[in-house]
Each structure stands twice: as C-alpha cells, then as structure tokens.
Amino acid sequence: MTTIDVDGMSCTGCEDNVTDALGELPGVESASADHEAGTATVEGDVDVDAVVAAIEDAGYEASA
C-alpha cells in the first residue's frame, strides 16, 4: 500500500476525481482518497512516480 500527500482536494467530488485518475493506472488494485486528511492511498503494483503524475494530471498537488 502506498499513501501520497495530496493538496487541493476540498470535497468528495475531488476525492472521486483522484480515485478515478488512480484507477486508470496499470497495476492498481484499489485506490481511495480522503480530502480531510489530504491523502490518497493506492494498493497494487504501481510506480509511485506514476501515482504522483496521475494525481497532478487530475489537477492536484501530490508528493510521495
């Protein structure tokens, strides 16, 4: 399991955007986001840099 810090999420819609973006990555078994904690969690065999890039492509700031 990998947890990424995410800035810019303010609601459950933002969580859905991040989760959808992560779900499209190859190797992701499950993904979730929590706007109150400012994190996204990914389970599966996926590169951390790809996770960060997907979150940033969705319009949010991310760091591992």
Secondary structure, 3 states (H helix, E strand, C coil): CEEEEEECCCCHHHHHHHHHHHHCCCCEEEEEEECCCCEEEEEECCCHHHHHHHHHHCCCEEEC
